Amino acid sequence: MKQRALTVIAPIKRDQVDSLRVLLNLIGDNIGGTQASQYIRFQDIPTLHFARWVIIPEKNNYPPYLAMEANYDGDLDDLLDAFIQNAANGFDQMYGKCEGYPSAGTANPEQFKKYFRRHMIPYNAFYMAYTGRSVREIQNNTRLRESIEGYLDEQSGRGALDKLSAAEVRRRIQEFLRLPQNAGLATRPLKLSFAMRVVGLIVALAVALLLLLPFPVFFLPLPLIVRLLIFLTPLLLVGLFLLVLRMKEKKDAQIPVSFVHVEDAIFNRENYKVQNQLTHLVEVKDGAFRLYTLKAVLWVINLAARLYWYKGSLGGIPTIHFARWVMIDNSRRLLFFSNFDGSWENYLGDFIDKAAVGLTAVWSNTVEFPKTDFLLLKGARDEERFKEWARAKQIPTQVWYSAHANETVKNILDNFTMRDQIEPALNAAETESWLRLF
């Protein structure tokens, strides 16, 4: 099952911003409740992992926008059909306050889909912690785990598991799962396809070959001057890049260290669930040099997310479910969406401790980021200033939905391991390890 990212940026009618905010807060404050279900029945959209709606306020020459992001399984058409079926009222009410929304709204599916496709923005980098794992599988795994844990609690309470070996406990769990009421719970999940990994390896080897091309050319039977030019040109380009970069870095302004007041609209939606969310918007530094450096860094991160960071860790951070960087307003601003576990403080701490280099490479190309050396050094390591900057550039998320809001990344991955090992034969050590998952 392929997971995809949808980002839609629609300009809001200026006289409708306040009424739209009221509507979004009503939905966001009642996710899963009766009031929100009058607009969007999230629980009836079976392929939706996460979704959010955010009002990007009017600023300078930028109009107000309604930004939507969704992480979903399968095809876009199927998702849009699910929106029409289960969220028609909400979409018509929300996007009716935006410029150019068709008058018939969801009543005309073809026009509705055209509107959304017209306002879609491609991502520059996209990360998934559990690649190829569908909403249905994740939720089914949770039910499976809860069922087994309930059985173990009941059996332990009666002393039925006392003095049993680990292998015998596992055998009893297997028998329990064969009961009619548990039919379908232990169905084996799909795994990341071998073909996908092979394609990724081919891409990585092709990139490596292009990077190393000048060196073997040096030994070809060509005139010496030609070989020297081919050999030295990449080195000269790297040196020139670093020289220009350092000149710009020395002139960069950084955010001052002062207390940043956290808006109630941000603070009141944090730290009340296992999971949290972050919406972050910042302007790109002026000039083509910074713009293309940023795009190159994001390209590398996107590639690494496909080939290397697909097993539950983004640059060493094991708490991010989905994240993406999207450039908007003709690449003048960088929008970042993240769905993560734990508190905001811990999340930013992970950025600093585990992924400072990569994230500094991204955001050092945006305004007021802490002073950076050679693109990768310092930057996010300036903890106080980095957290100040992150808060200052954060914007409130009015609506945020998670299909598995009580599951951490670790729990989700552990649950897949638990399911994978229900049926295969295990040795004694593997059996003990499997039982420790409960």
N, C-alpha and C positions, 0 to 999 in steps of 0.2 A: 504494500500500500504506500503510494507516494504521498508525502506531506508537502503542502504548498503554502505560500505566503501571499495574502491579498492586502494591498495598501490602496486606499481610495482617498483622494484629497479633493474636496468639493468646496468652491467658494460659497460663503454664506451671504444671504441678503443682509445688508448692514442693519436694517431696521428689525431683523428677526433674531439677532444674536442672543439677546436677553431671554426671549421666549424659548429659544432652542435650548439654552442652558437650563432653564427650569424643567423642560421636558426630559433632558438627559439625566439630570440629577434625580428626577422622579424614578426613572428606570434604574439608574445606578444604585440608588438607595434601597431598592426592593428586588434585587436580582433573585430570581427563583420564587418571588412572591406573587400574589394575585395581581397587584397593581402593575408590576413589570410585565406579567404574562399577557396583559391586555394589549401590549405593544409588541413584545418579542417573546415567544415561547422557546427560550434557549434550549431547554431540556429535550425538545422535540427535533432539534437539528443534530442528527447523530454523528456528523463528521467534523464538528467544530470543536477544536481543542481550546483555543482562546480567542476572545474578541474584545475590542475596545472602541469607544468613540471619544474623541477629544476635540474640544474647541481650541484651535490655534488662534490666539487673539490678534486683532489688527495691530500692526506695528510698522512705523515708517511708511514705506511704499507698498507693504504687503497687506493684502485684504484679509479679512477673517476667513478661516477655513474650518470645515468639519473634516477631521481626519479619522478614518476608520482603518483598523488593521485586524486581520483574522489569520489564524493558523488552522489549516483544515486538511482533511484527507480527500484524495481523489480529484475529480474534475471541477473546474470553476462553474460550468453550467449546472452541475448537480447542486452545488452550494447555492447558487442564485435561485434555482428552483425551490430549494428548501427555505430560503428567505421569503420568497413569494408565498409559499404555503403556510409558513409558521411565524412570519414577522411582517406581514403586509401593512398592518396598521402602523407599526413602529417606523418602518422605512418611509411610508408616505408622509407621516407626520414630521419626521426628522428632515428628510430631503426635500420636502415641500417648502422648507425654509431656506433652501439653497438655490443658487442661480441655475437656471436651465433644466430643472427637474421636469420630466414630462407631466403634463396636466393629468393624464390618466393614471400615472404612477404604476403600481404593481398590477393594476387591472389590464395593462397592456404589457405583457411579459417581454415582448421583443424590444419595445422602447426602453423599458426598465433596464434590461441587460445592456443595451447600447449605451445608456447613460453611465452605467458602472464601468464598462470597458473604456469609455472615453476618459474617465477620471482616474483610471488605475495608474499607479506609479511603480515602475520596477524597482526592486531593491538592489543595493550595491553589494551588500553582504547579508547572508541569512544563515543562522545557526539553529540546529535542532538537536536536542539532547538524546532523543530516542528515535533515531531515523528508522522509518519503515513501520513504526508501531501505531496502530490506529486507535482512535478514541474507544471503539468497541472493545478492542483487546485490553486496553488499560483498565476500563471499567469492569470487564469480565474478570480480569486478574484480581482486582480489589475484592470482588464478590467471592472469588475462589479462596483468597487468603482469609477473609472474614469467616467463611464457612468452615475452613480447616481449623482456624483458631477457636471458633465456637465449639467444634467437636472436641478439640484437645482440652479446652477448659472444662467441658462437661465430663469427659472421661477422667481427667485428673481429680476433679471434685469427688468422684466416686472411688478414687484409688485404683481405677482399672488399668492405669499405665505404670503402676509401681513395679519396680524390679524388672521391667521389660527392657530388652535390648533396643538400641536405636533402630536396628533393622526390623524388629517386630513392630515398633511404633509406626515406622514408615509403611509396613505392610497393612496395618490397620487403617491408616489414612487412605491408602489406595482402595481398600475395601469400602470405606465410607464414601469415597467419591464414585463408586460404581452403583450406589443406591439410585433408584429412579429419580428421586427429588433433586439429585445433583447432576442429572444428565446435561452434558454440554459444558459444564464448568471447566473441565480439564482438557478441553480441545487444544491441541498443540498450536502455537502461534506461528506466523510467518517470520522469517528472519531476513536480514539484509541480503539481497541476492548476490550470488557469486559474480554474476555478470556486471553488476554495478561496481563491485570492488575492482574487477579487471579493467573496466573503463577508466576508473580513477587512477589506477596504476599507470596505464598508458599515457594519460594526460600528464601525470607527474614526470614520467620519463621524457616526454616530449619537451616539457618546460626545462628540465635539466639539460637536455641536449642543446637547446637554443642558447642557454646561458654559457655552456662550455664550448660552443662552436669555435670561437677564435683560437683556442689553445691547440687543438689538433691541426687546424689550418696552418699554424706556424711551421709545421714540419712537412708541408706539401712542397713539391718542386716548383715553387713560384719565385719570381725575383725577390731578393732580400727586402727591398723597400716595401713591396706589396705585403709581404709576410709581416714585417714590422708594423705597418699601418693597421693591418687586420688584428694583430695581437695587442697593440697598444690602445686602439680606439676605445674599447670598452673601459679600460683603466682610466683613460683621460676623461671620458664622460662621467664616470663615477667620481673622479676627483673634482671635476667642474661642478657636479651636482652638490657635493659636500661643501664646496667653497661658497656657492650661492646660498645654500641652506644655512650655513653658519652666519653669513652676513644678515640674513633675514631674522634668524633666531635672536641675534644680539639686539635687534631693534624692536622685537615683539613686546607688546604691553601684556601684563598679566593682571588677573583680578586681585584687588587689594584684600588683605585679610581683615574682615570686619564681620560682625554678626549679621547673617542673612535670615530675615524673618521667614519662617515656613508658613505658606498660606494654609488657612484652615481647610481649604478644598483639597490640598495635598495631604496634610497631616491626618485628617479625619478618615482617609481611605487607606492608611498604612497600618500594618502590624496587627490586623484583627483576624487574619487567617494564616494558615501554614504558608501560603504563597503570598507574594507581593508583586507589584507592577511598577514600572518606571516609564515615563514619557519625558524625553529630553530633546530640546531644540536649541541649536546654536548656529551662529553665522560662520561661514567659511572665511578665512582670511583672504584679503584682496590678492588678485593676480593669478595668472595661469599657472605659475610654478606651484603654488600651494594647492590649487584645485587638482592638478593632475597628479601631484604627490599623494593627495588624499585618495583619489580614485585608484591609484596603483596599490596603495596599502589595503584598501577595502577589497580589491580584487584578490590579493594574496590571502586575506582573512577568509573570504568566501571559498576560495579553493581549499584552504586548510580545513575549513568546516566540512567540506565534502569528503576529503581524503583522510583526514587525521582526527579531527575533533567531532566524531560522530558517535562516541561511546559514553556520552554523559559528562563531558568536561570541555569548556571553552577556555583555552589557554590556561588550564589548571584550575578553573573555577567550576566546581561540581554542582552548583545550585541553580543554574540557568536552564529553564525548560526550552524556551524559544527566544531568540533575539534577532533584531535586524537593524541595519543602517539604511536609510533612504535619503537621497538628495532631492530637495524640492526647490521650487522657485528658480528654475534654470541653474541648478547646482550652486545657488548662493547660500542655502541653509542645509544643515544636516540634522535629520530627525532620527532619533534612536528609540526603539521600543524594546522593552525587556520584560519577561515573565520569570520570576525567580523565587527561591525559597528563602525564608528567614527575614530578618529585619533589614531596613535600608542601611543602617550602620554596618552590619556584618557584610552586606553585599559590597559596599564601597571598600570595606576592609579587604575583601577578597581581591577586588580590582588592584589595590595597592600592593598586597603581599604576593599575589600569584600571577597577575597579568599586566603589571604596570608597563612593561616594555611594549607589548602589542597595542594596548589601549592608548599609550602616549603617542605611538606612531600615528594613530588615527586622529586623536583630538588635539594634538599639537598644531594641526593645520586649521584650527578654529579659534575664534577670538577669545582673548582673556584667559586662555589655558595657562597653567603654571609654566614658568620658564623651562625650556627643554634644550638639551645639548644633542646635536647630531641625530635628531628625530626620535631617538629611542631612550635617551638617558634623562634623568631627573623627571620633570613633568609630574606624573601621578605620584611619584615618590614624595613630593612635597604634600604630605597628608593633609595638613590643615587647610592649605590653599586649594588643594584638589577637591576636598569635600565642600568647601565654600563655593567653588566654581560649579560643582555638580548640582548643588541646591539652587543656586542662582539661575541656572539654565533649565531647571525642571519645570514642567507645566502640569496643571491638574488634569487628571483623567476622570471624566464624568461617568463613564460606563465601562465596567471591566467584568468580563465573564471568564470563568474557567470550568471546563467540563469535569475536572478531577481536582477540585480545589483543596482537598485534604491530603493529597499525595505529594511527597517530595520527589525530586529526581531520583534520589537513592532508592526510595520505596518502590517507585515504578520499575526501575531496573532490577531490583531484588525480586520483585514479583514475577518478572519475566524469567529470571533464573529459576525461581521456585517452580513455575509452570513447566519450563523446559525439562526439569529433572524429576518430574512426577513418575514418568513411565520407564525411562532407561535404567538399566542395572547400574548400581553404584557400589563402590567398595566401602569398607567401614568408615574411613576418614571422610569420604564424600558424603556418606549418609549423615554423619554427625554435622558436617558443615551445612547440609540441606536443612536439617531440623533446626539449626540455629537461626534460620531465616524467619522462624515464627516467633 
